[in-house]
């Protein structure tokens, strides 16, 4: 069949093209996309462009879609199911997905409430971060992922959760979504917050954020790195050693672990414990992928998360 797909053609420039999709093969499904999140991890690729000889570069990996057809040996999902998970090239009307990466969305959830891949990443990060009842926790960086984490921490038996972000509107959002207190990085770097937290989750993906997290965590505390760092970093290993902290790389690359955390996260959404849909502040059509990335980069006041959305079929 033919479908429309957004492809990167030059730096910061995408074009929607008609492409041929094969029939779903062994263990695969054909999805009709309903919504697909725009992730900061792809900003570098969008900014650089496809490169000479790089072939087709189709972005998007945070979809929610409806199963249209299944290939051989697929039993966990069936046509008509709404599913989510990590699926590449998901800025498209239709795409082929591996059934092993998919989780069925619980009944009653709207597609925008069920962005499974980023939700699963945050759930997995918290599952891997040692957290004890009554801990004092700091979250450095309150973008989309940090705000989802704050919603989870609200139900985790913490004594206090302090959110740190340079943007005033991001700090305001943090108070709405679970933080007990918010501070700017300059204030957090002062003596009042040094060594003050049992657990610090770095969710900024920046070198200054990682340095600040090192300052905030107490001796023998936990520093959990959830932020996506896309370049080399110099860390203060002397301080890490001196404080005897546990450092957690809170990312997930194992597809089974991610799928399980997606399922757990969706169950929390269905139970009303967290609200992912409320964090999608900007919506764009497939033809406007570049505008969506521009909104993500610019981060105008009030911006949290952009998504590509599709109209209901007539």
N, C-alpha and C positions, 0 to 999 in steps of 0.2 A: 504494500500500500504506500501511498505518498502522504507526507505530513509536512507541516511547516516547522522549521527549527531555526532558532537564533544562533548564528555563528559569528565568531570574532573575525573581522576582516582586516583590521588595522588597530593601532593603539587607540583605546577608548572608543572603538567604532565596531558596531555589530550590524548584521543584516539578516533579515528573515528570509530563508531560502526554502524551496520545496525539495525534499529529499525522499529517497526510497527507503522504506523500512522492510526488513525481511519478516517472514512469519516467525512468531516466537519459537525458539528451538527447545532442546531438552532442558528442562528446569527453568524455562523463561516464561515471562508474561508480557503481554502488550498492555500498556497503560494509556489512558486518556487523562491528560493532566488537568487538575482543578486549581491548584495553587502551588507555587514553588518559591521558597525563600531565597533572598539574595544575601549571600554570605561574604563577610569581610575577608575570608581566606582566599577568595578569588579576585580581590581587587588588584593584586600584583599582576596576575595574568591579563586582566582586562586592561590595565594601564600599559603593559608592555606590548600587547598585541600578539598575533600568532607566531611571528618570527619567520624568517626565510626557511622554506622547506619543512616547516613544522606540521604541515597538513591541516586538517580541519580542527578547529578548537571550538567546541561547543560547551558552554558553561552551564552551571546550575546543578545542584546535587541535594536539594532539600525539598523533594516533591511530596505532594499528596495527590493521588490519582485514583481513577476507577479502572478496575481490571476489565479489559475488553475481550481478551482471548488468552488462553493458556496453551503452552506447548506440552509435549509429552512429559510424564512423570511429575506433574504439578498437582498436588492435592491440598496443600495448606490454604490456598486461595482459589477463588472461582470467579467467573465473570459476574460483574455487578458489585463485587466487594470494593469498598473504598480502603486503600492501603497507603502506607507511608514507610519511609526508610531511606537509606542512602542510595540514590540512583543518579548516576552521572548523565550529562547532556539532557537535563530536565527542563531547560528553557525551550520547550517544544510542545506542539499540540499533542503528540503521541511519542512514546519512547519505549524501548525494550528494557526490561528489568530482570534481574536474577531473583527468582522467588525466595531464595535464601536470605535476601536483604529486606524482605517486606514483612510488615506487621499490619494486621487488619485493624482499622480504626473502630473503636467501640461505637455502638449505635448511639445516636443523639448528638454526636459531636459534629460541628461544622468543619469543613476542610481547613479553614484558617486557624482553627483551634488545635490542629493535629500535626503541626510541623515536626515530624518524628525525629529526623536526623539531628538537628541542633538540640532538641529536648533530650534525646538519648545521650548526647555527648555530655550535657550538664549532669544528668542523672548518674552516668558512669563516673564522672569526676567526683561527685559527692560520695558515691559508694566506695571509691578508692581512698578517700580522705578520712583518716582516723579522727572521729569526732565523739567526744564524751558528753554525757549529760551535764549541763551547767557550764560548758565552755564559753569563753568570750571569743568571738569570731570577727575578723575583719575581711571585707571583700574589696579588693583594689581593682576598680574598673566596673562601672555599672552600665555597660551597653546591654544589648539583648541578652547575651549569655549570663552576664552578671545579675541582671534582673530576674531571670529564671532561677538562678541559684538562690537569690534572696527569698523568692517564693518558697523554695524547698526548705531553706533554713528556718523559715517561720514555723515549721512543724517538726523541727529536729531536736527540741529540748535544749536549745542554747540559752545561755544567761543574757547575752547581749550580742547584737550584730551591728557593727559599724561599717558603713559604706563610704568609700573614698573615690572621688572622681573630680577632675578639673572643671567639668561643665555644670553650671548651676541647675540647668533643667534636668540633667541626668541625676543629680543629687535629689531633686524633687521627686523624680520617678522612683528612686530608691526608697524614699520614705513611704510612697504609696504601696510598694510591692514587698515590704517586709523589713526594711532596716529600722533599727531603733534610734539610730543617730547617723548623721552624715557630716563629713568634713571634706575640705579641699586638701589636695596633696601637701601644700605648703604647711598647713596647720598640722596635718597628720605626721609630718616629718619632725615636729617639735618634741621636746622631752616628755610631754604629757602622754604620748602614745608609744614611745619607744619601749620595746620588750613587753608590751601590754596585753598581747593576745595569745591565747592558747593555740588557735588555728588562724592562719592567714591564707586566703585563696587569692592568688594573683590572676585576674581576669582581664587585664588590660592588653596583653600582648606587646608591651613596650618595655624597653630597658629601664626607664625611670620607675615604671610600675613594679618591676622585679626588684629593683634596689630598695624601693620603699617597703615592699613586703618583707624584705630581709630585716629592715630596721624594726618593723612592727612585731614580728614574732618573738615570743619569749624564749629563753633557754629551755631546751628539751621540748619545744613546741613543734608544730607541724606547719610547713610551708608547702602549699599545694599549688602547682603551676597549671592552671586551666587555660590561661591565655595562649593564643596561637602565635608563636614567635617565628617569623619567616626569614630571619637573618641571624648572623652570629651574635652572641651575647657574651659579655664579660661579667662574671658573677663574683661576688665578694666571698670567695671560698674560705678565707680566713675567719670571717664572721660566722659563716655556716658551721665551720669546725668548732670555733670557740663556744658557740651557743649549743652545740650538739643537737641541732634540729633534725627532724626527719623531713626530707625533701621528696615530694611526690610528683612524678610526671603524670598528670591527671588526664592525659589524652588516651584515646582508644583507637586501635587499628584492627582489632580482631572483630570480624563481622558477626560472630555469634554473641560476643559480649555486647556489642553495640545493639544488636537486634533485641536482646533481652532487656537492656536498659531503655530502649524505645518503648517496648511493651509496658514496662513498669511506669514510665513517664506518662504514657497515654492513660493508664489506669488511674493515675493521680489526677489527670485532667478530668476524666470522666467522673471521678469522685468529688470534684469541686475543690480539690486542695490547691491547685494552681491554675492559672489562666494565661495560656500562651497567646491566644488570639488577641487579647487586649494590648499586646506589645507590638502588633503589626500596625504601624502608624501611616505607612505610605504604600499604595497599591498602584501597579502599573500593568499595562497590557504587554503582550509578547513583543509588539513592535517598539516598545519603549524600554528595552533592557538597559540601554546606555543611560537613560534618564534615571533609572532605578539605581545604577551604580553611582551616578553623580550625586544623588541624594544621600547615599551611604557615605561617600567621601566627604561631602560638605557638612553633613550633620547639622542642619539648621535646627534652631531651638524646637524641641518637641519631637525630633526624630528619634525613633528607637529601632525599627525594623522595616525594611522594604520587602515586598513580595510581588511576584508576577502572578496575575490571576486571569482566569478564563471565564467568560460568560457561560451560564447554563445553556445547553443546546436547546434550540427552538423546536 
